[in-house]
């Protein structure tokens, strides 16, 4: 039995496999390559930096480290023949050959396989000609069609056509328009099957198939099977509505090409029986988490038996009468940067297992590293109990833009005859809705309330809605509507329960209506409340216009109802929570200002140094919803007053909650004010008092708390939103205002330069003010004493234009690799001794750089000589440094020359690395003073320090586009020369 095993991959599937293998008494260590934050030094589990893309290096690594067997997860690597190569090199491997892997990556191959083995599937045919495909479509008796490319790609890349015209158009788009990239060699036209879908997984050893409990996966991103398809947002098993006996029709005969792996079969239960939708030769991402939670057997023994062809001797044991669920947390939208994940320890303390996907560990913090972040898994007696436990974990875990489905298990619960629950944050509330048109009702007692007060709020958006119609931008109005109602309920200390809206319009624009209602649904998810059916009324407004009214209901225990003015006392502290801009107040004044000033809503108006948008887009920034930061605080009992800054502006919002004996003092220097307020003040020539009474001035909500707990409350809020200590409560003195806001006008004046007065000047400034996405950089090192630490530190700076995504060393045991790993940067060791030629060595480096989408390379004392082909390909994209101020004396002994020279100057030169080393392509130089008492050792250290100062600045110059290579020499603008002279880090490297 293996003492050490290697799992290849970085998704939740690989984390789950490592977690289960680590439970085996036969396994002393589980290595995961490259792994994620969940597999970093977790007991027996640790990550490995072995180069998995080079199968020769990987095989040697397995032999050197006595790897008992390898499990390869990613489909890309399986189809690239990783299992074939490792087995050929004498390394035991659990996974399909490249040919067998085509069952999951080549649809045409899979369909032929099913047909050859008489396995029921949808009727189908493949075509390389769209004309022939259309002829078949027009003659087929299918009620509907599924059109998909035959080659490698994600299974959601399919088109569902409801008629022959749509189907013909889809085949033309795939074969001629190439809408799916390089998958156009052949198109498959197949029958659209309807029924219940589920997964059946089996361990396979080439002769024996050992099945696992059936699993059902919900793949759509949003509740109610809406939104784009994913690999899975929720899964559970066993599936109660699928009888185990149905699998007898789908057992495959032994086939040598499958070999030793996991076979995953996607099935559908149709009116004509069970049919196969697709197949795969490895674990699905969520299916793996579910079945491994149910597996009682030693996974290491099962895999070893499969490798040895002895599965027939193994009787698997599964948890009796238990159900496992896995619910994915994803980053909503396209993640542009990492965000910290909190609450993982609290979720573990609840008895849950969290399997990481797109995560990294950096400075002892777990950060997001992609869209599919993690999955929370639970196992309980009964599906409902398992779901409740999983949602408790999802409630305490947080990262920016997190999303997860609240309706996992709905089909199974209906089958079991249980009431359908929609799971919301902080409660597993039960909502009953019998039939359309009949009332919905809540059982508050079952949701944990003892003596609740019901709070309701009805609001309209007001004039902001008019601006949305003028700008023809409707995607944010839904959030504004929900926020206006929900935040008022939160100000009462209440938890939002449900929301409904009234939508009145003239002539209905279906697209506009859909965008608005989608926004309302997404906002309800953010708020943690149910969205009930809307009331729509047509013909009540002019064509193209509409009116929205929202209604929200919440509940709070009687003793926790806010505000609690009687508890407010002198010395209490005010915590301000950031707004996203104007929210929904003051828009009548905004319209008046714009009607009498130069800009219009579609004008390009830059906001700060790193983004730009039109004036209308800036004004329509949606209101924030404060459920996530506030609800946990309300339960702590530390909040005396919660203010939603709305119609009466920052000053007027305090009037109804302050006891007569108290006043409040706020200091505008204490918070960050969005620049839009400075622009409005200047364009409208508004007084300080007008600004305070009309707008929120950057503060969306205010909490009044006792001074002793203010620090902790502030930290709790800052987990979700920007927040600051902005003022305090004092004794009110007769004759003085009850609300004083200091330094507001000064802060408004400080920000106003960000908005140019002239529209004609805007377009000329956008290019210099707009910061592009960060350039991906790889750093190549050979040993110690490099500038890597300085580069890593620079990349963390707010103004950095570069992101270090990879560190490559040409030998193992380099200390700097540990620094990179601690910083959360992937590392690779590519040892030149393992390659027969420089070209082969450089080719391996090049493939790894392509794998990480690298755009720039820094050679930080990298001693290997790169080939001409490599240098030509990366011309103008490689930065190097030599330890001298003269390219004529570059080399490792520069410090000796400096010590012996009469010219007591030395330093470092950063340059573009070119094929012709005699050409000058200097970017910048950094001097190091030479003193009489300097030795070769002290001067060498000074030159290293100069390199650490110069290299990050040079990288910024190139990454920002200020310096570039032109005709083998650098070109730069005046701003870059100023930057060199200043030698200081700034928030913005733009005009």
N, C-alpha and C positions, 0 to 999 in steps of 0.2 A: 504494500500500500504506500502511496506517495506521502513523503514528509512535507514537500513543498509543491504547490500548484500555482499556475499562472493563468489569470483571467484577462483576456484582451478586450478592451473597450472602455467607455467612459459614461455609459448611460445608467439609468436605474436598473435595467436588466443585469448589468455586470455587478453593480453594487449588491443586488439581491443574491446573485450566485456566490459572490465572495462571502456575504453574511452567512449563507447556509453552509458553505464549505468549511468556514471557520468553526462551526459547531462540531465537526467531526473529530473524534479523538485520534484519528489517523493522520490528521493534517497539523503540522507545526507552524506553517506560515502560508498565507495566501497573498500572492503578489498580483497587483492590478496595474495594467499598462494601457493607456496613461492614467486611468482612474479619475476620480473627482474628489471633492472635499469630504465626501462621506467615507472614502476609503483611505484617508490619510491617517496612518498610525492609529488604527482602531483595533486594539488588542492584537490578534494574530494577523490582521489585515494591514497592508501597507502598499503604497504606490511604487511603481518602478519606472525609471526613465529610459528603459531599454528602447531602442529604435525599432518599432514594430513594423514599419514600412519596408525595411530591408530584411527579407526572410533569412538570408545567410547569417547576418549579425544576430537575429533573433534566435536561430537554431543554436548558434554557438553559446549565446547567453543561457539558454535552457540547459545545455550540457554543463557549462561552467557552474551553474547554480543548482544542479541536481533537481531540475523540475520534473516531477513525476508525470504530470500531464498538463496539457494546455487546453483551455476552452476559449474558442474564438467567437466573439459575438457579432461584430458589425458585418452586415451583408456585403459591403464593398470589399472588405478584406477576404471574405469567403469566396466571392467570385473571382478575386485576384489570385486564388490558389494558395492561400496561406496554409491550409491543412495539407494539401498535396506536398508542398515544399517541406513542411516540418516533418511529416511522416517519412518522406524520402531521405531526410537527414537523420532519421532515427529517433525523432521526438514523438512521444505518444500524444495524440490529439483527439479531442472530442468535438466533432463538428463535421459538416459535409465536405466532400470534395468540391472542386470548382464546378464540375459538371452537375452534381446533385444540387448545388446551391442555386442553379438556374430555375429550380422549381419555384423559388420565391422571387427571382429577379427577371425572369424571362417568361412573359405571359404565354407566348406561343408554345414554348417548350413545355410549360405546365399543362396547357390544354391538350397537347398531343399525348403527354404522359397519362392524363386522366382517361383519355379516349382509348389508349392502348390497353389500359387495365380495366376497362368497362366500369368505370366509376361514374355515377350519376353527376352531371353538371349541367349548366345552362347550354342550350343549343348555341352553336357558334360557327364562325368561319373567319379566316384571316385573308387579308388582301394587301397587295403592294400597289394596286391601282385604285384610285378613288372612283373611276368610272365603273369598274367591275364591282366595287363595293356598293355603289348606288344601285346597280342592276339587281344585286342580291337583296338589298334592303327593300326595294319596291316589290319584289316577288315573295319575300318572307312573310310568314303568317304570325310573326311576333306581335304582341300588343304594344310593346315598347322596346327600346333598344339601349344597350350599354355600348358605348364606343370608347376604345382605349388603345393606346400605343402598345406594341408588343414587347418592346425592349425594356431595359432596366429603368426603374423609376418608382416613385412612391405610388401605392395603390390608390390613393385618393385622386390621382391624376386621371380621372375618367370623366366622361360626359354622359349624362343621362338624357336621352332624347325621347320625347313623348310622341313624336310622329316621324314619318319617313323624311320629311323635309329637313327637320333638325338633325336627323341621323346622317343624311347625305352631306350636309354642311359640315358636320363634325369630322367626317372622314377626310374631306377636302382640307380642312384646317390642319389636321394632324399630318397628312401626307405631303401637303404642299406648303402650308403656312408654317409648319414645324413649331407649333405652339408649345410643345413639350420638349424643346431642346433637340437632342440627338436621338429621339426615340421614334423616328419617322420611317424606319425601314419597312414596317408592316403595321397595319391597323387591324384590330380584332373587333368584329361586330358580333355581339351576342345578345341573347334574350335577357330581358330584365326580369329577374325573379323577385317574388314578394314573399315575405314571411319573417319569422323570428331568426335572427343571426346569432351564432355563438361559435366558440373556438373549442376544438378538441386537440389536445396535445398528447404525444406519445414519446417515450424513450425508445430508441431503435438501435439494434446492434447488427443489422443486416439480415437477421433471421427472425428476430422476435420483436413484437410491438407491445409495449407495456403502457396502457393508457393512464391518463391523469383525469381528475375531475373536470367536467365541462366549465368553461368560463364565458361570461358574456361581457363584451366591451362596448361602451358608449363612446363613439368616436367624434361626434360633433363638438365644436368648441363651446357652444352656448347651451343653456337649458332648453328643454323642449326640442332637442335634436335640430337646433338652429346653428347657423354659422358654418365656417369652413370645416372640412373633415380633417381629423388628426389621426395619429397612430393610436390614440386612446386618451380620454379624459377621466374615465371611471371604469372600473371592472369589478366583478364579484363572481364568486364561485363557492360551492357548486351552484348550477343554475336550476332553480326549483321547477321552472316550467318546461324543462327538457329532460325527458326520461332517459336513463342510462341505456336502455335497450336499443335506442335508435342507432347507436353507434355500430351495431352489428352489420349494417348495410354499407358502412364506409371503411371497414378495415381493409387496408391495402395488402395485397400479396407481397411477400418479401421481394425486394429488388436490390441487387448488389450495388447499384449506383447510389442508394441512400446512405449506406454504410452506417457509421456510428455517430448518431446525432439526436437532436430533438426534432420531431416532425410535428409541425403545427398546421392543422387543417381548419380552414374557415368554412363553416357549414351554414346552411339556411334550411329551416323547416318549412317547406312549402305544402300546399294542398295535395301535391303529388308525391310527398315524401321528402326525405332528407337529400340535399344535393350539395356538392362541393363548390364553393365560390372561388377559393384560392388555396395555395399551400405555401409553406415556408419550411426551411430546414434549420431553424433556430427558434429560441424563445421569442415571443412578442414582448414588448416592453412592459405593459401592465399585466399581461397574462403570467409572466414569470413571477412578479411580486405576489400574485394571488396564490398560485399553485405551490410555491415554495413555503408560504405561510401555512398551508394545509399539510405539507409533506412531513410525516413523522420519521421517515427512514433517513439513514445517513446518506446524504447526497454524494459524498465521495465514494462510498461503496457502490452506489447505483452507476455512477459514471465509469468507475473502474470495471464493473461488470459489463457495461456496454462496450467499452474499449476491447475487453478480452473476449467478447462474443458470448457472455454467460448470463444475459438478462433472463433467460428461462429459469435460472436458479434463484432469482430474486422475486420475492413477493412484497410489493410495496405496501406500506401502511399509511393511512391518511387519517386526519383528525375526524373523529366520529361526531356527527350532529353539530358541527361547527361550520360557520360561513366566514370566508375571508373577503375583504374589500380593499381596493386600492384606488385612491382618488388623487389625480395629478393636480399640482399647482403649476401654472404656467405664467410667463410674462406676457401680459396682454399687449398686442401690437408687436413691433419689431424692436427688440432691445438694442439700444445704442451704446449702453455702457453698463458696468456692473453696479449692483445695488446690494447692500448688506441684508442678510437674512437673519431675523431674530426669532426667538421663541422655540428653537429646535430642542433645547434642553427641557423646557417645560412640556413639550409634546412627548418626549421620551419618558418623562416622569409619569405620564398618563398611561404608560404601558404600550405605547405604539411604536412601530418601526417606521422610520422615515428613510426611504431609499432615494439617494441623490441622483440627479441627472446632470443638468448643465450648471454645475457649481464648482467653485475653486476656493481654496483657503489662502488668505493673505493677511499677514500680521495678526494671526489668531482670530480673524473674522472669516465667516463663511459668506461668500459673495455669489451672486448669480453670474452665469457665464453663457447665457443663451436663453432660448424661449421655453423649453421643457425643463423646468427647474428641479422638481422633486415630486415624490408620491408618498402620501401618508397611507399606511396600511394598518388594518385592525382585524382581529379574529375574535369572534364571539359566538355564543349559541343563538343563532337566528340572525337573519339579514338585518332586521331593524336595529338590533343591538349593536351589530358591527358598524353600521352606518353612523349611528349616534356617536360611537367612540371615535370614529375617524373624523367626524366633523368637529368634535371637541379639539382634536389636534390641529385641524385646519384653522380653527378660530384663533389659536395662540401663536401661530406662525405668521410672520409678516415680512414682505419685501415690497418695494415700490412696484406698482402696476400689476400686482398679483391677481390672478383670476382662477377660479375653479368652479366646477358645476355643482349646483345645489340640488339636483334631481337625480342623482345616481341611484339606480335600483328601482326606478318607478315601475317598469314593466313587471318585474318580479313581485313587487309589493301588491300590485293589482291582481296578479295571478294568485297570490296567497290570500287575497280577500282582505288585506289590511288597508287602512286609510292611507292615502298618499301624503307623505310629508315633504315639504320643501324646506331644506335645512338652511337656517340663517345663522349669522354670527351671534354668539352668546346664548342661543337657545335652540332647542329642537321643537319649534312651535308647530302645532297641528292646525291646519286650515281645511275646513270641510266646504266643498262647493258641489252641491248635488247635481243640478241641471242648469243649463243656461237660463237666465232670467230669475232664478231663485236666489235668495240671500246666501252669502258666504258668512261663516261664523268661526270665531276662535274660542278655544278652550284655554283661557288664561291660567286657570288653576293648574291644568296639565303642563303648561309651559313654565311653571315655577313661581308664578305670582301668588301672593297671599292676600294682600289688601291693596289692589291696584286702583289707581286713578287713570281714567281715560283722557288723553289729551288729543285734540284735533286742531288742524290748521288748514285754511283754504287761502290760496294765493294765486295771483296772476303774475306774469313776467313784467308787464308794463311796457314802457317805451323801448326797451331793449329788443323786444319782439319786432318793432317797426324797423329797427336798424338791420335785423336779420333778413327781413323781407327786401329791404333796399339793396343789401349786399348779396342777396340770393344765397345766403349761407345759413343752413338750418340745422346742421349736425350738432350744435352745442346747446340749442334752445331747450331740448328735453332735459339736459342736466340742470340747467338754470331753474326750470320749473320744479323739479324734484328738490333741488337744494333750498329754494325759497321756503318750501313747506317743511322739509325734514329738519333744517337747521333751527327753525322756530320751535319745533317739538323738542329738539335736543336742548335748547335753552331752558326748557322746563325740567330738565333732568330725565326726560322720558326716552324710551327706546322706540324707534319707529317700527310699526307693525305692518302696515300696508299702505298702498298709495293707489289712487285712481285719478283720472283726469277727464275733463270735458274739452272736446276739440270741435270748435265751430269754424266753418270755412265757407268760401264762396264756391267756385268751381274747383273741385278736388283735383290737385296734382298728385297722382299716386306716388311718384318718386319722392316728392317733398314730404308727404304724409308718412311714408315708410322711414325716411331718415329721422324724422322727429320722434316717431314711436320707438324706433331702435334706440335713440338716445335716451328716452325715458326708461326703457327696460334696462339699459346698461347702468344708468344712474341709480335705479332701484337696487341693483346688485351692489353698487358701492355703498349705498345707505343701509343695506341689510334688511330691506323690507320687501314684502310681496307686492307685485304689480297685479291689481285686479283689472277686470274688463273696463275698457274706456267707453265713454258716452260720446258719440259723434253726431254732429248736426250740420247738414249741408244747406246751402242757399241763404245763410243768414249774414254773410259778409260779401263784399265786392269780390269779383273774380281776381284770384292771385293773392288775396288776403286771408288771414286766419286769426283766430283768437284761442288762447289756451288758458285753462284754469286747472290748478292742481288741488287735490284734497288728500291729506295724510292723517293717519291715526296712529297714536303711540300710547304706551302705558308706562306708568312709573309707580313704584310702591309709595304709599301715602307718606311715609316718613322721609323719603328721599326727594320729594318734590322741590324743585328750585323755582325762583331764587329763595334763599333763606336770609333775607335782609337783617333779621334780628341777630344773626351771628356775625355780621360784618363789623369790624372794629378797627380803630386806628392802628396802623402798623401792618395790616394785611397787604399782600403783594398782588399786583396785576400781572398776569401772564397773557401776552398777546400772541395769537396764532395767525399765521400769514394768510392773506387773501391772494387770489390769483390775478387780481386787477380790480376792476370796478364792481364785480359781482353784478347785481341787478338794480343798483340804486344810482340816482343822479342822471339818468339818461335823457330826461327832458332838457336838462341844462346842457348836456353833451350835444344834443341835436341843435340847440340854439347856437352853441359855440361854433360848430362846424358850418352851419348855414351862413355865418358872418365872417368866416376865416378862409384862408387860401386853400388848405387841404380838403380833399373829399374822401369818402369812405374807401375808395379803391386806390388811394395814394400809397406808395411804398414808403413806410416810415420805419426806420431801424430802431430797435429797442435794445439798448445795451450793445456790447461789443461782439457778441457771439451769436446773434440771431437777427432775423429781419422778417417782417410780415407787412401786410397792408394795414392801414389804420383801422379799417373795418374788422379785420381778423383780430387785431389786438383788443379792440373794444368788445368783441364777442367772445373773448376768452371765458370759458364757462365758470360758474361759481363753484367753489369747493364745497364738498360735502364732508362734514366733520364727525361722522359716526365712529370711524375707527379710533381716532385719538380720544374721543370724549366718553364713549360708553364704559370702557374699563375704569376711567377715573371716577365716574359717577358711583360705581360700585364700591370704590375705596372710601367714600364719604368725605374726601378732602376738599371738595369743591363747594364753596358757599354760594357763589353766583356764577352763572354762565350767561354771557351776553352774545347774541348774534348781531353783528354790526350790519344793519340793513337800512331801511328807508331814511332814518333820521341822521345818518352819518355817524362818524366816530364820536362826536361830542354829544349829540342828542340821544344816543342809545343808552347813556348812563342815567338819564333823568328819572326813569321810573323805578330804578332798583336801589338807589342810594338812600339810606336813612338821612333825615335832615341834619343829624349831628356830624355827618361825615362828608368829606370831599375827596376827590381823586386828583392826582398829579401824574401826567404822562410826559415822557421825554422822547421826542421823535428821533433823537440820535440813537435810541436803543434798538430800533428795528430797521429792516431793509424795506424801503419804499419803492414800489415799481415806478419806473420813469414816466409812465403814462399820466400820472397825476401831475408831474411837473409840466408836462406838455399842456394839459388842460388848464392849469393855473396861468401859464404864460399866454396861451392863445385866447383864453377868456378873460384875462386880466382880473382874476378872481382874488378876493381878499383872503387872508388866513382864516377868518371866521367862516366865510362861504365854503372854503375847502373842508373845514372840520364838520360843518353841519350838513354837507351834501354828500361827501364821499367817505369811504372807509379808510382811505389813505394808507392802504397796505395791511390793515388789520381786519381779518374776517370774523374773529371771535375773541372774546376776552374772558379769562377766568379770574375770579377773586378767591385767593387761598390764604391760609395762615402762613406767616413768614417761615415758620419752622419746617414746613413740608414743601415750600415753594421749589426748592432745588430738585427734589425727587419728582414732583409733579411735572416740572419743566422737562426733565429727562424722559419721562413717560410720553409726553406729548411729542417730543422731538424724534421719537421712533417713527412717527408717521408724517409730521409736518414741521416746517420751520416755525420756531417759536422763540420768544424772548421775554425777559423780565422788563416790562415797559413802564412800570410806575408803581405807585403805592396809594394806600388809603390814609388820609390824615384827618385830624379834627377840623370841622368846618368853622371858619371865622366869618362872622357876620360882615356883610359888605363885600366879600370876595366871591368870585365865581365858584360854583360847586364842582365844575370840571375845568381843569387847566391843562392845556397841551403845550408844552414848551418846545421851542426850536423847530417848529413845524415849517415855518417859512424859510428858515435857513437850509433845511434839508431839501425843500422843493427847489431852491435856487441851485443847490449843488448838483442836482440831477438834470437840470433843464438842458445842458449842452448836448445831451444824447439825442435831442430832437431838433433837426435843422429847421429853420424857418422857411426856407425856400424849397418847394417841391422839385424844382429843376436841379437843385444840388443833390438831391437824394440818390438818383441813379449813379452819379459819379462817386458817391461815397460807399455804396453797398459793397462793392468788390473789396474795398479795403477794410470794411468793418465786419464782413461776414466770414466766419471761420468754418472751414470745411471739416469734414469728419477726420478723425485722427489717422495718420499714416501708420501702417503696421510695420514694425521694425524687428529684425532679428539681430542679435549680438553674437559674434563668433569669438571665442576665447581659447587660449592655449594653456594658461597657468595663472598664477597669482600675480598681484600687483597691477591688475587691469583697472580700467576706468568704469567697470560694470556697475559698481555701487553708485557712482555719481550719475550714471545714465538711468538706473532704476529710480533714484531719488527724483531726478528731473521729470521722469514720465508721470510722476504723481501730481506735479504742479498743475493748477487750474488752467494756466495759459499754454500748457504743452500742446504742440501739434502732432506729437508722436505717441504711439502706444507700443511698448515692447511686448511682443507676443511670443517670443521664442529666444532661448539661449542655447547655443550649440558649443560643445567643447570637443577638442580633438583627442582627448584622453580622459579616462575616468579618474576619480579621486580629486578633482579640482575643487578647492574650497568655495570658489565663486558660484559653483552649481548649487551649493546649499543656500547661498544668499538669494539666488533666483527662485529656488523652490519655496523658501520662506516668504518671498514676495508674491507667491502665487503665479509665477511665470513658468510655463512648460519648459522642460529642458531635454536635450538629447545629447548623447555621447556618440560621436562618429569617429572611431579610431582609425587613423590612416594606415595603421599596420595590418588591418584586415583586408586591404584592397591591393590589387596587383598593379594599378596604375593611377596616376594623378587624375586622369579623365574619369575613371570609375569612381574614385573618391569624391571628386567634385560633382559628379552626376548624382550621387546619393545625397549630398548636401542640397543640391538644386531641387530634388524631389521633395525633401522635407520642407524647404522654403515655400515651394508651391502648395504643399499640404496646408500650411498655415497662412497662405495668401499674403506672404511677406512682400512689402513694397520697397523697403530700404534695408541695407545691411551695414552694420558697424563692426569693423575689425578692431577689437579691443585687445591689442598685443597678440593677435592671432599669427602664429609663426609659420603656418603652412603656406607654401607658394601655390597660388590658384592658377588653374590652366587658362590659356588664352580664350578658349571657347566660353568658359564661365565668365571671364571678365568682359568679353564682348557682349554677352547676353545681358549682363547687369551694369553695363556702362552708364555712368552718371547716377548709379543707385548704390554704390559702395563707398563708405567713408572709412578712411584709415588715418593713422597718426604716426609721425616719426619724431623721435626725441631730439629735435634740433630746430633752429630757426632758418636753416639753410638746407635746401633739398640736395645740395652738393655734398653735405656731410651727414646725410641721414644714415641711420644704422644703430646698432645696439651699443656702440662704443662712443656715442656722442658726448656723454658726460666726461669721459676721459679727455677728449679733445678740448672740452670747455675748461677743464681744470688746468690743462697745459697751455692754453691759448692766452695771448696777451689781451685779447678782447673778452673781457669778463662779462659776457652775456650768454645765456643759454635759454632753452625753453622747448616748446612743443609746437608742431605744425599739424593741423588737421586738413586733410586734402581728399579729393576724389581719387579713388584707386583706379588706375588705367592700365591697359595692356602695355603701353609704351611708358616705362617708368621714368624716362628722361623728360617727359612733358611736365610742365608746371600746371597743377590744377589745385592750387592752394585755396582753402576756404577761409581760414583765419589762423593767427599765431598767438601764442600766449607766452610771454617771457618769464624767466626765472632768474633772479639775481644770483650772481656768483660772488661769494666772499672769499677772502684770502684763507680763512680757516676751513673752508669746505673741503671735504674729502670726496673721493669718487662715490662713496656710499651716500653721503648727505646730499650731494648734487643729484644723484640718481633719484632720490626721494623727492627733491624739489621738482624735478622734471615730471615725475609721476603725478605730483599735485597739480602742476600746470596742465597736464593732459586731462585730469579730472575736472578742471575748471573749463577747459576749452571744448572738450568733446560734446558735452550737453548743449552748449550754445551753438556749435556748428550743426548739430543734429536739428535743432530748432530752426535754424536758418534754412536748411534744405527741406525739412518736412513742411514748413509753412509756405514754401515756394519763393522765399525772398532770395535765395541763392540757388542757382541751377547750373549744370554743366552745359556749355555751348562751345562747340568746336574745340573740345579738349581743354578749355579754360573756363573759369567760373565767370558768371555774370550775377550782379546783385543790384538792388536799388538802394536809395539813400537811407531808407529806414533800417536796413540791415547794418549799415555802417554805424548808424547811431547806436544800434543794439550792441555792437562790439565795443564801442567806446564806453557805453554805460556799464557793461558787464554786470547786470543785475536782472533778476527774474521779475517779470511783470505779469499782471493778470491778462493783458492783451498785447499781442505782438503786431498790432495793426494800426493804421493811421487813425 
